[in-house]
Amino acid sequence: MLEKTTRINYLFDFYQSLLTPKQRNYMELYYLEDYSLGEISENFNVSRQAVYDNIKRTEAMLEEYENKLHLYEKFDKRQKIFQQMEKKAQNNKEIEKWLQQLQELE
């Protein structure tokens, strides 16, 4: 479950600008603020089922965006390469500096 939550949070970070304001609100409250479905439904005066359906549809949309654009996949690959490079460059201050500059661009 934690792995799914982490993935959805990353996908949300990458693709939130493609969502409607209501979708963004529900996802922020549910995944980032850890609100329950009941708490969200009370805040928006809708049923828990409506909130649940919206969140599930939005999750599917985020996955579809990722399947088409691969932003998270590319980010994850870059992070792994950076980690490998950092291990190899531990005693080379100049390379460590360049890697730090690249990380800051992320």
Disulfide bonds with the S-S distance in Angstrom:
none
